[in-house]
Amino acid sequence: MKTQPTAPDERTGNTVVAFHIGRGGNFYNPRHLSYVGEKKISEFTDDLFLNDGHWEDSTGNKVGLTEAETEVGRINIDGQYNTTYCKLLSDCSDEELELIENDATSDVMEYASEKLYDYKVIDGDYARYFTDKEAAEDWIKEIEEDNA
């Protein structure tokens, strides 16, 4: 085992990921952000219609859809609590990366971890991430002492 600097994969950074702002959490709080998955904005437009150059829902309300022709964009249903948006993984904030890290699997989760932390230690198939090198090396010492 050794400490090594993290290096997020640039190809994975081009993955489009989706988030939803709504009500949620322990107290059903407004503006609760959740990670939806590896999805493009076009996967959320089935119930929307283009009318005079504006995207609308089935009742004729404008939904504030931006960039519908690309893989990224934002659908803002009510201006407050019902918004879905998609963006490149490489453009995610720390808050969004933490949601991905806690929920996702595969390369997306690993990319999020490597963007959030500076060092990782690989022990077999398992990787653990650290913000500083000293903490990573201390963890290695602990594991080696436990295995001695």
C-alpha positions, 0 to 999 in steps of 0.5 A: 500500500502507498499514498498517491495523488488523485488524478480524475479521469478527464474522459469520465469528466465529460459524463452528463449527470442529473440533479433535482431540486425539490422537497426532501431530506429528514424534514421534507425541506424545500430546495433539497438537492438530490443526485438523479444519475447519469442522464441527459436533459432530453431524458426529462422532456417527454411531458414537455412541448415546444410552443412558439419557441418556448418549452411548456408543460401540458397545462401551457406553463413555461418551464424555463428549459434551456439548452434542450438541443444539447445534453445539458440544461435546466427544466425549471417547473415552478421557479422554486422547488421543482427543478431538474438540471443536467451538467457535465461531471467536470463542472459539478460543485463540491456539494454535487460531487459529495452527492454523487460520491454518496450515491453513485457507483462505478467511474462516476463515484471514483471521479467525484472522490478524486475531485474532492480529495487530494490523496488515495490509498489502494488496498487490494480492490478498495480505495480510501481517500484523504485530504492530506498526505499525512492522514493517508500515511497514518492510515497505512501505518494503522492497517500495517500494525493491525496486520502485524 
